[in-house]
Amino acid sequence: MQGPALIAFLTDLAANNDRDWFNANKKTRDAAFTAPSGAFADAMAAGFKQMTGHDYSAKIFRLPRDVRFSKDKTPYNTYLRMAWAPDCGQSGSPRWMLGLEPGDLTLGVGMFEFERADLDAWRARIDGKDGAALAGLMDALGKDGVRFSAPDLKRVPAPYPQDHERGELLRRKGLTAWIDALPVETAFGDDGPASCLAEFRRLKPLFDWMLG
């Protein structure tokens, strides 16, 4: 991605978050946001395939916001969000994720919320020997500065005992891990995809565990 143009566009959008400005600047949006983010997403999908052996479907989240049920009626997001899902024929597979806004780049992996069957499978794995392996992996990643989403439940779900040694993991309905506060320049230029993939490799052991 071409960093200065993208940052300038997102900054200007934040200062002019209305439909008239958005529509009047379509050419700038296409040149600074739409086209380069699409090329970046494709390059990352190819890199993830090389890293994991799976094909990937890329998603670039839309700038227009769904404000129907929101008190905040500003019409547009002022950041770039992307996600890559492995085409492995498996439900509940983890996604690679990227969030970029002026001054901040965040990379992540995981699932925000499991489907019911996947949640049951998650809890069964946590209760078994795989759970001990995950706990050790998360401890190592946490010491390396990786941030994890918080547990969703206040209590350990039945039929597991409240004093289960991995109760913190059982109280989760999803799991995401994040590398925060990276320089936005990491994603820019011809080396941007490779630089981001180098950071994502820190999270690959968690991806491999979640993919099972």
Buried (B, 14 or more C-beta within 10 A) or exposed (E): BBBEBBBBBBBBBBEEBEEEEBEEBEEBBEBBBBEBBEEBBEBBBEBBBEBBEBEBEBBBBEBEBEEEEEEEEEBBBBBBBBBBBBEEEEEBBBBBBBBBBBEEBBBBBBBEEBEEEBBEBBBEBBBEEBBEEBBEBBEEBEEEEBBBBEBEEEEBBEEBEEEBEBBBBBBBBBBBBBBEEBEBEBBBEEEBBEBBBEBBEBBBBBBEBBBE
